[in-house]
Amino acid sequence: MIIIREERPEDIAAIRCVNLESFGRPQEANLIEMLRTNGGILLSLVATYDSQVIGHILYSPVTAGFSEKKIGGAGLGPMAVLPKYQRQGVGGKLIEFGITRLKQSGCPFIVVLGHADYYPRFGFRPASDYWLKCEWSVPDNAFMALVLDESKIRDLSGLAKYRAEFSNIV
């Protein structure tokens, strides 16, 4: 049985391994470590099977809007699942659990830069539908948003900015 829960200190090494194996490079694992070191994590979840960490998802703070009106929300990513467990619904469970937790916490929106065929099944739509633009030059259908609290994002538009660590990935 797969269990989704918040990360614990003893999960940190396994989270790094999951990201290294999933992506085949160190950038995402390094990003997670930088965000953790700098207090840039809103929510970090793991998926476990037989007490082994097999998946991980991270949500970090994002601001959206113009300089005179900015709203804080969450950015989804990175998300990783060990190759052996991919395409079995683990990532979906991590996303759904994260959405529920963030909604309960009062987070007004989540943005993601990802596959246009995958994230809409969880309610994500092109961020441009909300007049939001990514701070990086990316295809319109790859930058998506999910509104969790419509009342908090009325008249929201402008630039969505991730934490500086995302621009410093080595």
N, CA and C atoms as an extended XYZ file, in Angstrom:
510
Properties=species:S:1:pos:R:3:atomname:S:1:resname:S:1:resid:I:1 pbc="F F F"
N         0.843       -1.187        0.000 N   MET     1
C         0.000        0.000        0.000 CA  MET     1
C         0.886        1.246        0.000 C   MET     1
N         0.558        2.193       -0.861 N   ILE     2
C         1.302        3.443       -0.962 CA  ILE     2
C         0.735        4.435        0.045 C   ILE     2
N         1.618        5.034        0.818 N   ILE     3
C         1.234        6.026        1.824 CA  ILE     3
C         1.846        7.358        1.435 C   ILE     3
N         1.041        8.412        1.457 N   ILE     4
C         1.510        9.775        1.200 CA  ILE     4
C         1.533       10.500        2.539 C   ILE     4
N         2.658       11.142        2.818 N   ARG     5
C         2.797       11.876        4.081 CA  ARG     5
C         3.815       13.006        3.901 C   ARG     5
N         3.855       13.896        4.883 N   GLU     6
C         4.849       14.967        4.853 CA  GLU     6
C         6.232       14.360        5.095 C   GLU     6
N         7.223       15.010        4.491 N   GLU     7
C         8.595       14.523        4.679 CA  GLU     7
C         9.013       14.655        6.137 C   GLU     7
N         9.926       13.797        6.526 N   ARG     8
C        10.533       13.820        7.863 CA  ARG     8
C        12.041       13.979        7.675 C   ARG     8
N        12.746       14.435        8.710 N   PRO     9
C        14.202       14.604        8.579 CA  PRO     9
C        14.915       13.339        8.089 C   PRO     9
N        14.457       12.193        8.519 N   GLU    10
C        15.103       10.944        8.108 CA  GLU    10
C        14.839       10.584        6.639 C   GLU    10
N        13.972       11.332        5.956 N   ASP    11
C        13.662       11.086        4.545 CA  ASP    11
C        14.592       11.836        3.594 C   ASP    11
N        15.360       12.786        4.094 N   ILE    12
C        16.102       13.706        3.231 CA  ILE    12
C        17.041       12.980        2.266 C   ILE    12
N        17.802       12.024        2.738 N   ALA    13
C        18.724       11.287        1.850 CA  ALA    13
C        17.948       10.504        0.794 C   ALA    13
N        16.848        9.890        1.191 N   ALA    14
C        16.033        9.117        0.238 CA  ALA    14
C        15.392       10.033       -0.801 C   ALA    14
N        14.977       11.224       -0.396 N   ILE    15
C        14.397       12.192       -1.333 CA  ILE    15
C        15.430       12.568       -2.393 C   ILE    15
N        16.658       12.782       -1.965 N   ARG    16
C        17.719       13.098       -2.925 CA  ARG    16
C        17.898       11.943       -3.911 C   ARG    16
N        17.933       10.720       -3.400 N   CYS    17
C        18.101        9.541       -4.263 CA  CYS    17
C        16.951        9.404       -5.260 C   CYS    17
N        15.725        9.621       -4.805 N   VAL    18
C        14.557        9.525       -5.698 CA  VAL    18
C        14.686       10.534       -6.831 C   VAL    18
N        15.069       11.757       -6.511 N   ASN    19
C        15.209       12.780       -7.539 CA  ASN    19
C        16.373       12.485       -8.484 C   ASN    19
N        17.483       12.009       -7.959 N   LEU    20
C        18.623       11.656       -8.815 CA  LEU    20
C        18.266       10.522       -9.773 C   LEU    20
N        17.613        9.490       -9.250 N   GLU    21
C        17.229        8.353      -10.102 CA  GLU    21
C        16.165        8.735      -11.117 C   GLU    21
N        15.204        9.524      -10.697 N   SER    22
C        14.102        9.897      -11.580 CA  SER    22
C        14.563       10.797      -12.726 C   SER    22
N        15.375       11.789      -12.408 N   PHE    23
C        15.786       12.763      -13.418 CA  PHE    23
C        17.110       12.400      -14.100 C   PHE    23
N        17.921       11.551      -13.460 N   GLY    24
C        19.195       11.168      -14.049 CA  GLY    24
C        20.227       12.279      -14.066 C   GLY    24
N        20.035       13.277      -13.218 N   ARG    25
C        20.959       14.411      -13.105 CA  ARG    25
C        20.768       15.043      -11.727 C   ARG    25
N        21.694       15.871      -11.271 N   PRO    26
C        21.599       16.404       -9.903 CA  PRO    26
C        20.838       17.710       -9.728 C   PRO    26
N        20.437       18.395      -10.799 N   GLN    27
C        19.864       19.737      -10.666 CA  GLN    27
C        18.645       19.798       -9.747 C   GLN    27
N        17.709       18.897       -9.930 N   GLU    28
C        16.489       18.935       -9.108 CA  GLU    28
C        16.803       18.627       -7.648 C   GLU    28
N        17.656       17.643       -7.409 N   ALA    29
C        18.044       17.309       -6.028 CA  ALA    29
C        18.767       18.489       -5.384 C   ALA    29
N        19.625       19.151       -6.146 N   ASN    30
C        20.338       20.326       -5.620 CA  ASN    30
C        19.365       21.463       -5.322 C   ASN    30
N        18.385       21.650       -6.196 N   LEU    31
C        17.374       22.689       -5.981 CA  LEU    31
C        16.630       22.440       -4.674 C   LEU    31
N        16.216       21.220       -4.447 N   ILE    32
C        15.493       20.884       -3.215 CA  ILE    32
C        16.339       21.187       -1.998 C   ILE    32
N        17.616       20.837       -2.051 N   GLU    33
C        18.512       21.110       -0.923 CA  GLU    33
C        18.667       22.614       -0.690 C   GLU    33
N        18.788       23.392       -1.783 N   MET    34
C        18.893       24.850       -1.638 CA  MET    34
C        17.628       25.429       -1.018 C   MET    34
N        16.468       24.983       -1.504 N   LEU    35
C        15.206       25.475       -0.954 CA  LEU    35
C        15.072       25.099        0.521 C   LEU    35
N        15.439       23.876        0.871 N   ARG    36
C        15.351       23.433        2.263 CA  ARG    36
C        16.276       24.283        3.146 C   ARG    36
N        17.494       24.500        2.690 N   THR    37
C        18.477       25.290        3.441 CA  THR    37
C        18.009       26.722        3.654 C   THR    37
N        17.345       27.292        2.642 N   ASN    38
C        16.945       28.697        2.685 CA  ASN    38
C        15.511       28.920        3.152 C   ASN    38
N        14.865       27.886        3.664 N   GLY    39
C        13.498       28.039        4.165 CA  GLY    39
C        12.481       28.275        3.065 C   GLY    39
N        12.727       27.694        1.891 N   GLY    40
C        11.866       27.934        0.751 CA  GLY    40
C        10.904       26.811        0.419 C   GLY    40
N        10.486       26.066        1.424 N   ILE    41
C         9.555       24.969        1.177 CA  ILE    41
C         8.223       25.263        1.871 C   ILE    41
N         7.149       25.249        1.085 N   LEU    42
C         5.804       25.354        1.667 CA  LEU    42
C         5.327       23.984        2.128 C   LEU    42
N         5.546       22.984        1.272 N   LEU    43
C         5.070       21.640        1.561 CA  LEU    43
C         5.947       20.642        0.819 C   LEU    43
N         6.386       19.628        1.525 N   SER    44
C         7.204       18.576        0.928 CA  SER    44
C         6.608       17.241        1.348 C   SER    44
N         6.194       16.460        0.346 N   LEU    45
C         5.514       15.190        0.602 CA  LEU    45
C         6.308       14.033        0.016 C   LEU    45
N         6.191       12.887        0.660 N   VAL    46
C         6.786       11.663        0.124 CA  VAL    46
C         5.700       10.612       -0.054 C   VAL    46
N         5.959        9.737       -1.016 N   ALA    47
C         5.145        8.538       -1.194 CA  ALA    47
C         6.016        7.383       -0.734 C   ALA    47
N         5.455        6.536        0.131 N   THR    48
C         6.223        5.387        0.609 CA  THR    48
C         5.495        4.093        0.263 C   THR    48
N         6.306        3.069        0.057 N   TYR    49
C         5.803        1.718       -0.163 CA  TYR    49
C         6.688        0.801        0.659 C   TYR    49
N         6.095        0.020        1.541 N   ASP    50
C         6.865       -0.821        2.470 CA  ASP    50
C         7.923       -0.005        3.215 C   ASP    50
N         7.542        1.173        3.665 N   SER    51
C         8.400        2.099        4.421 CA  SER    51
C         9.558        2.673        3.614 C   SER    51
N         9.612        2.424        2.310 N   GLN    52
C        10.659        2.982        1.448 CA  GLN    52
C        10.086        4.188        0.708 C   GLN    52
N        10.848        5.291        0.664 N   VAL    53
C        10.433        6.466       -0.091 CA  VAL    53
C        10.579        6.146       -1.573 C   VAL    53
N         9.443        6.216       -2.296 N   ILE    54
C         9.456        5.905       -3.726 CA  ILE    54
C         9.080        7.113       -4.582 C   ILE    54
N         8.615        8.190       -3.942 N   GLY    55
C         8.228        9.381       -4.673 CA  GLY    55
C         8.308       10.609       -3.782 C   GLY    55
N         8.405       11.769       -4.425 N   HIS    56
C         8.517       13.026       -3.685 CA  HIS    56
C         7.917       14.160       -4.523 C   HIS    56
N         7.302       15.097       -3.827 N   ILE    57
C         6.802       16.319       -4.470 CA  ILE    57
C         7.083       17.486       -3.541 C   ILE    57
N         7.436       18.603       -4.152 N   LEU    58
C         7.757       19.791       -3.382 CA  LEU    58
C         6.919       20.964       -3.883 C   LEU    58
N         6.444       21.771       -2.947 N   TYR    59
C         5.739       23.012       -3.263 CA  TYR    59
C         6.507       24.141       -2.590 C   TYR    59
N         6.804       25.176       -3.347 N   SER    60
C         7.543       26.317       -2.809 CA  SER    60
C         6.743       27.598       -3.042 C   SER    60
N         7.086       28.663       -2.315 N   PRO    61
C         6.352       29.922       -2.475 CA  PRO    61
C         6.541       30.532       -3.864 C   PRO    61
N         5.469       31.071       -4.395 N   VAL    62
C         5.457       31.802       -5.664 CA  VAL    62
C         4.659       33.074       -5.428 C   VAL    62
N         5.096       34.170       -6.036 N   THR    63
C         4.290       35.388       -6.002 CA  THR    63
C         3.780       35.650       -7.408 C   THR    63
N         2.611       36.217       -7.487 N   ALA    64
C         2.021       36.517       -8.789 CA  ALA    64
C         1.355       37.878       -8.736 C   ALA    64
N         1.446       38.579       -9.837 N   GLY    65
C         0.809       39.878       -9.938 CA  GLY    65
C         1.805       40.945      -10.325 C   GLY    65
N         1.376       42.178      -10.180 N   PHE    66
C         2.229       43.325      -10.453 CA  PHE    66
C         2.788       43.835       -9.133 C   PHE    66
N         3.762       44.732       -9.217 N   SER    67
C         4.445       45.193       -8.006 CA  SER    67
C         3.488       45.793       -6.986 C   SER    67
N         2.431       46.465       -7.448 N   GLU    68
C         1.498       47.081       -6.489 CA  GLU    68
C         0.479       46.090       -5.924 C   GLU    68
N         0.319       44.948       -6.577 N   LYS    69
C        -0.636       43.953       -6.081 CA  LYS    69
C        -0.077       42.550       -6.328 C   LYS    69
N         0.563       42.007       -5.306 N   LYS    70
C         1.116       40.659       -5.428 CA  LYS    70
C         0.395       39.736       -4.470 C   LYS    70
N         0.207       38.514       -4.929 N   ILE    71
C        -0.458       37.500       -4.128 CA  ILE    71
C         0.484       36.313       -4.022 C   ILE    71
N         0.588       35.745       -2.834 N   GLY    72
C         1.431       34.575       -2.636 CA  GLY    72
C         0.654       33.291       -2.870 C   GLY    72
N         1.291       32.362       -3.541 N   GLY    73
C         0.709       31.049       -3.794 CA  GLY    73
C         1.809       30.005       -3.734 C   GLY    73
N         1.620       28.917       -4.456 N   ALA    74
C         2.570       27.806       -4.425 CA  ALA    74
C         2.985       27.418       -5.830 C   ALA    74
N         4.224       26.982       -5.934 N   GLY    75
C         4.731       26.409       -7.175 CA  GLY    75
C         4.968       24.927       -6.961 C   GLY    75
N         4.412       24.111       -7.828 N   LEU    76
C         4.571       22.659       -7.746 CA  LEU    76
C         5.844       22.279       -8.495 C   LEU    76
N         6.706       21.567       -7.827 N   GLY    77
C         7.886       21.034       -8.500 CA  GLY    77
C         9.157       21.327       -7.747 C   GLY    77
N        10.079       20.422       -7.837 N   PRO    78
C        10.030       19.215       -8.649 CA  PRO    78
C         9.181       18.104       -8.036 C   PRO    78
N         8.786       17.200       -8.911 N   MET    79
C         8.100       15.982       -8.490 CA  MET    79
C         8.854       14.819       -9.134 C   MET    79
N         9.105       13.786       -8.338 N   ALA    80
C         9.866       12.641       -8.844 CA  ALA    80
C         9.318       11.346       -8.273 C   ALA    80
N         9.357       10.307       -9.090 N   VAL    81
C         8.963        8.957       -8.673 CA  VAL    81
C        10.037        8.012       -9.192 C   VAL    81
N        10.462        7.084       -8.355 N   LEU    82
C        11.449        6.100       -8.800 CA  LEU    82
C        10.963        5.438      -10.084 C   LEU    82
N        11.848        5.254      -11.052 N   PRO    83
C        11.435        4.678      -12.345 CA  PRO    83
C        10.618        3.390      -12.218 C   PRO    83
N        10.971        2.545      -11.281 N   LYS    84
C        10.269        1.271      -11.077 CA  LYS    84
C         8.790        1.470      -10.732 C   LYS    84
N         8.441        2.633      -10.155 N   TYR    85
C         7.069        2.894       -9.709 CA  TYR    85
C         6.338        3.917      -10.568 C   TYR    85
N         6.967        4.378      -11.645 N   GLN    86
C         6.313        5.352      -12.517 CA  GLN    86
C         5.167        4.707      -13.283 C   GLN    86
N         4.230        5.552      -13.695 N   ARG    87
C         3.043        5.139      -14.461 CA  ARG    87
C         2.137        4.180      -13.671 C   ARG    87
N         2.172        4.343      -12.337 N   GLN    88
C         1.318        3.529      -11.477 CA  GLN    88
C         0.445        4.405      -10.573 C   GLN    88
N         0.382        5.700      -10.861 N   GLY    89
C        -0.471        6.600      -10.098 CA  GLY    89
C         0.169        7.247       -8.883 C   GLY    89
N         1.447        6.996       -8.649 N   VAL    90
C         2.114        7.562       -7.470 CA  VAL    90
C         2.181        9.084       -7.568 C   VAL    90
N         2.589        9.594       -8.731 N   GLY    91
C         2.660       11.041       -8.912 CA  GLY    91
C         1.302       11.695       -8.733 C   GLY    91
N         0.273       11.072       -9.263 N   GLY    92
C        -1.080       11.610       -9.112 CA  GLY    92
C        -1.510       11.688       -7.660 C   GLY    92
N        -1.163       10.661       -6.897 N   LYS    93
C        -1.508       10.679       -5.468 CA  LYS    93
C        -0.767       11.792       -4.743 C   LYS    93
N         0.488       12.009       -5.105 N   LEU    94
C         1.257       13.097       -4.490 CA  LEU    94
C         0.629       14.446       -4.822 C   LEU    94
N         0.253       14.642       -6.081 N   ILE    95
C        -0.362       15.901       -6.498 CA  ILE    95
C        -1.683       16.120       -5.778 C   ILE    95
N        -2.549       15.126       -5.768 N   GLU    96
C        -3.864       15.270       -5.132 CA  GLU    96
C        -3.745       15.561       -3.638 C   GLU    96
N        -2.841       14.866       -2.963 N   PHE    97
C        -2.640       15.098       -1.537 CA  PHE    97
C        -2.133       16.518       -1.304 C   PHE    97
N        -1.195       16.966       -2.157 N   GLY    98
C        -0.667       18.320       -2.040 CA  GLY    98
C        -1.728       19.375       -2.271 C   GLY    98
N        -2.545       19.183       -3.276 N   ILE    99
C        -3.629       20.132       -3.557 CA  ILE    99
C        -4.559       20.242       -2.346 C   ILE    99
N        -4.928       19.110       -1.782 N   THR   100
C        -5.816       19.112       -0.617 CA  THR   100
C        -5.184       19.858        0.551 C   THR   100
N        -3.926       19.551        0.848 N   ARG   101
C        -3.240       20.214        1.972 CA  ARG   101
C        -3.129       21.719        1.756 C   ARG   101
N        -2.744       22.114        0.548 N   LEU   102
C        -2.581       23.549        0.283 CA  LEU   102
C        -3.920       24.278        0.338 C   LEU   102
N        -4.960       23.655       -0.168 N   LYS   103
C        -6.290       24.270       -0.092 CA  LYS   103
C        -6.707       24.441        1.368 C   LYS   103
N        -6.478       23.413        2.189 N   GLN   104
C        -6.819       23.490        3.617 CA  GLN   104
C        -6.044       24.598        4.322 C   GLN   104
N        -4.828       24.865        3.852 N   SER   105
C        -3.985       25.884        4.495 CA  SER   105
C        -4.330       27.299        4.046 C   SER   105
N        -5.235       27.429        3.068 N   GLY   106
C        -5.641       28.747        2.593 CA  GLY   106
C        -4.842       29.252        1.407 C   GLY   106
N        -4.025       28.425        0.822 N   CYS   107
C        -3.251       28.821       -0.359 CA  CYS   107
C        -4.226       29.125       -1.504 C   CYS   107
N        -4.104       30.285       -2.163 N   PRO   108
C        -5.079       30.653       -3.190 CA  PRO   108
C        -4.869       30.019       -4.566 C   PRO   108
N        -3.624       29.654       -4.898 N   PHE   109
C        -3.372       29.083       -6.219 CA  PHE   109
C        -2.080       28.275       -6.218 C   PHE   109
N        -1.967       27.415       -7.226 N   ILE   110
C        -0.756       26.640       -7.467 CA  ILE   110
C        -0.405       26.827       -8.943 C   ILE   110
N         0.869       27.038       -9.233 N   VAL   111
C         1.328       27.054      -10.618 CA  VAL   111
C         2.294       25.895      -10.825 C   VAL   111
N         2.388       25.466      -12.074 N   VAL   112
C         3.309       24.389      -12.419 CA  VAL   112
C         3.827       24.613      -13.823 C   VAL   112
N         5.088       24.303      -14.010 N   LEU   113
C         5.693       24.295      -15.328 CA  LEU   113
C         5.899       22.826      -15.647 C   LEU   113
N         5.081       22.294      -16.560 N   GLY   114
C         5.124       20.857      -16.781 CA  GLY   114
C         4.415       20.424      -18.047 C   GLY   114
N         4.172       19.137      -18.135 N   HIS   115
C         3.571       18.533      -19.322 CA  HIS   115
C         2.099       18.935      -19.466 C   HIS   115
N         1.785       19.512      -20.615 N   ALA   116
C         0.436       20.014      -20.879 CA  ALA   116
C        -0.606       18.903      -20.941 C   ALA   116
N        -0.187       17.670      -21.153 N   ASP   117
C        -1.132       16.549      -21.214 CA  ASP   117
C        -1.378       15.914      -19.853 C   ASP   117
N        -0.530       16.211      -18.871 N   TYR   118
C        -0.616       15.537      -17.572 CA  TYR   118
C        -1.387       16.342      -16.523 C   TYR   118
N        -1.018       17.577      -16.323 N   TYR   119
C        -1.559       18.353      -15.198 CA  TYR   119
C        -3.024       18.776      -15.328 C   TYR   119
N        -3.574       18.937      -16.525 N   PRO   120
C        -5.003       19.300      -16.597 CA  PRO   120
C        -5.939       18.293      -15.933 C   PRO   120
N        -5.546       17.035      -15.829 N   ARG   121
C        -6.423       16.053      -15.167 CA  ARG   121
C        -6.625       16.365      -13.680 C   ARG   121
N        -5.768       17.251      -13.125 N   PHE   122
C        -5.895       17.650      -11.716 CA  PHE   122
C        -6.525       19.037      -11.584 C   PHE   122
N        -6.998       19.573      -12.703 N   GLY   123
C        -7.670       20.868      -12.687 CA  GLY   123
C        -6.811       22.036      -13.144 C   GLY   123
N        -5.560       21.801      -13.490 N   PHE   124
C        -4.697       22.877      -13.959 CA  PHE   124
C        -5.121       23.310      -15.358 C   PHE   124
N        -5.040       24.628      -15.589 N   ARG   125
C        -5.336       25.211      -16.902 CA  ARG   125
C        -4.173       26.124      -17.279 C   ARG   125
N        -4.049       26.467      -18.536 N   PRO   126
C        -2.988       27.419      -18.894 CA  PRO   126
C        -3.084       28.654      -18.005 C   PRO   126
N        -1.964       29.069      -17.439 N   ALA   127
C        -1.962       30.234      -16.546 CA  ALA   127
C        -2.417       31.491      -17.274 C   ALA   127
N        -2.237       31.495      -18.576 N   SER   128
C        -2.681       32.652      -19.354 CA  SER   128
C        -4.201       32.839      -19.275 C   SER   128
N        -4.942       31.786      -18.955 N   ASP   129
C        -6.391       31.915      -18.738 CA  ASP   129
C        -6.685       32.865      -17.581 C   ASP   129
N        -5.726       33.008      -16.664 N   TYR   130
C        -5.853       33.895      -15.502 CA  TYR   130
C        -5.000       35.149      -15.685 C   TYR   130
N        -4.527       35.381      -16.916 N   TRP   131
C        -3.677       36.525      -17.222 CA  TRP   131
C        -2.361       36.471      -16.464 C   TRP   131
N        -1.899       35.268      -16.173 N   LEU   132
C        -0.605       35.085      -15.518 CA  LEU   132
C         0.434       34.649      -16.545 C   LEU   132
N         1.625       35.169      -16.370 N   LYS   133
C         2.724       34.828      -17.264 CA  LYS   133
C         3.895       34.337      -16.417 C   LYS   133
N         4.609       33.348      -16.924 N   CYS   134
C         5.788       32.816      -16.245 CA  CYS   134
C         6.950       33.806      -16.386 C   CYS   134
N         7.808       33.841      -15.391 N   GLU   135
C         8.958       34.740      -15.446 CA  GLU   135
C         9.988       34.303      -16.491 C   GLU   135
N         9.914       33.055      -16.946 N   TRP   136
C        10.813       32.550      -17.971 CA  TRP   136
C        10.042       32.377      -19.273 C   TRP   136
N        10.752       32.370      -20.353 N   SER   137
C        10.134       32.175      -21.659 CA  SER   137
C         9.838       30.688      -21.852 C   SER   137
N         8.570       30.330      -21.713 N   VAL   138
C         8.139       28.934      -21.838 CA  VAL   138
C         6.883       28.877      -22.693 C   VAL   138
N         6.600       27.734      -23.315 N   PRO   139
C         5.360       27.617      -24.092 CA  PRO   139
C         4.133       27.859      -23.206 C   PRO   139
N         3.146       28.534      -23.759 N   ASP   140
C         1.930       28.882      -23.016 CA  ASP   140
C         1.268       27.657      -22.393 C   ASP   140
N         1.192       26.548      -23.126 N   ASN   141
C         0.495       25.376      -22.591 CA  ASN   141
C         1.298       24.619      -21.543 C   ASN   141
N         2.576       24.972      -21.341 N   ALA   142
C         3.402       24.293      -20.342 CA  ALA   142
C         3.357       24.978      -18.973 C   ALA   142
N         2.917       26.239      -18.929 N   PHE   143
C         2.824       26.955      -17.666 CA  PHE   143
C         1.355       27.026      -17.279 C   PHE   143
N         1.005       26.315      -16.206 N   MET   144
C        -0.397       26.145      -15.824 CA  MET   144
C        -0.661       26.608      -14.393 C   MET   144
N        -1.921       26.862      -14.119 N   ALA   145
C        -2.341       27.298      -12.783 CA  ALA   145
C        -3.600       26.547      -12.363 C   ALA   145
N        -3.713       26.370      -11.074 N   LEU   146
C        -4.905       25.799      -10.454 CA  LEU   146
C        -5.343       26.771       -9.371 C   LEU   146
N        -6.547       27.295       -9.500 N   VAL   147
C        -7.083       28.233       -8.504 CA  VAL   147
C        -7.734       27.427       -7.394 C   VAL   147
N        -7.306       27.693       -6.160 N   LEU   148
C        -7.854       27.000       -4.992 CA  LEU   148
C        -8.862       27.871       -4.239 C   LEU   148
N        -8.722       29.178       -4.357 N   ASP   149
C        -9.639       30.098       -3.680 CA  ASP   149
C        -9.870       31.308       -4.584 C   ASP   149
N       -10.958       31.252       -5.321 N   GLU   150
C       -11.315       32.291       -6.291 CA  GLU   150
C       -11.402       33.672       -5.640 C   GLU   150
N       -11.906       33.734       -4.409 N   SER   151
C       -12.094       35.036       -3.755 CA  SER   151
C       -10.772       35.745       -3.475 C   SER   151
N        -9.691       34.991       -3.335 N   LYS   152
C        -8.394       35.599       -3.034 CA  LYS   152
C        -7.626       36.025       -4.279 C   LYS   152
N        -8.062       35.614       -5.451 N   ILE   153
C        -7.303       35.954       -6.653 CA  ILE   153
C        -8.087       36.837       -7.615 C   ILE   153
N        -9.134       37.459       -7.158 N   ARG   154
C        -9.904       38.357       -8.030 CA  ARG   154
C        -8.974       39.389       -8.650 C   ARG   154
N        -9.143       39.602       -9.924 N   ASP   155
C        -8.354       40.601      -10.655 CA  ASP   155
C        -6.852       40.312      -10.664 C   ASP   155
N        -6.476       39.076      -10.428 N   LEU   156
C        -5.066       38.716      -10.462 CA  LEU   156
C        -4.591       38.671      -11.903 C   LEU   156
N        -3.449       39.244      -12.144 N   SER   157
C        -2.806       39.155      -13.447 CA  SER   157
C        -1.351       39.552      -13.236 C   SER   157
N        -0.544       39.310      -14.245 N   GLY   158
C         0.846       39.729      -14.154 CA  GLY   158
C         1.817       38.569      -14.201 C   GLY   158
N         2.953       38.788      -13.606 N   LEU   159
C         4.066       37.853      -13.650 CA  LEU   159
C         4.074       36.932      -12.441 C   LEU   159
N         4.239       35.642      -12.682 N   ALA   160
C         4.414       34.669      -11.593 CA  ALA   160
C         5.908       34.457      -11.405 C   ALA   160
N         6.382       34.682      -10.187 N   LYS   161
C         7.807       34.576       -9.886 CA  LYS   161
C         8.070       33.492       -8.847 C   LYS   161
N         8.983       32.610       -9.204 N   TYR   162
C         9.455       31.569       -8.306 CA  TYR   162
C        10.577       32.136       -7.437 C   TYR   162
N        10.979       31.379       -6.439 N   ARG   163
C        12.104       31.776       -5.594 CA  ARG   163
C        13.391       31.832       -6.418 C   ARG   163
N        14.335       32.625       -5.972 N   ALA   164
C        15.603       32.816       -6.683 CA  ALA   164
C        16.351       31.504       -6.897 C   ALA   164
N        16.163       30.546       -6.004 N   GLU   165
C        16.875       29.260       -6.133 CA  GLU   165
C        16.595       28.586       -7.478 C   GLU   165
N        15.423       28.807       -8.029 N   PHE   166
C        15.073       28.184       -9.311 CA  PHE   166
C        15.929       28.716      -10.459 C   PHE   166
N        16.406       29.928      -10.329 N   SER   167
C        17.260       30.512      -11.363 CA  SER   167
C        18.731       30.188      -11.143 C   SER   167
N        19.039       29.584      -10.016 N   ASN   168
C        20.431       29.277       -9.662 CA  ASN   168
C        20.727       27.795       -9.640 C   ASN   168
N        19.979       27.014      -10.363 N   ILE   169
C        20.175       25.567      -10.364 CA  ILE   169
C        21.492       25.245      -11.058 C   ILE   169
N        22.314       24.473      -10.357 N   VAL   170
C        23.623       24.090      -10.899 CA  VAL   170
C        23.665       22.595      -11.130 C   VAL   170
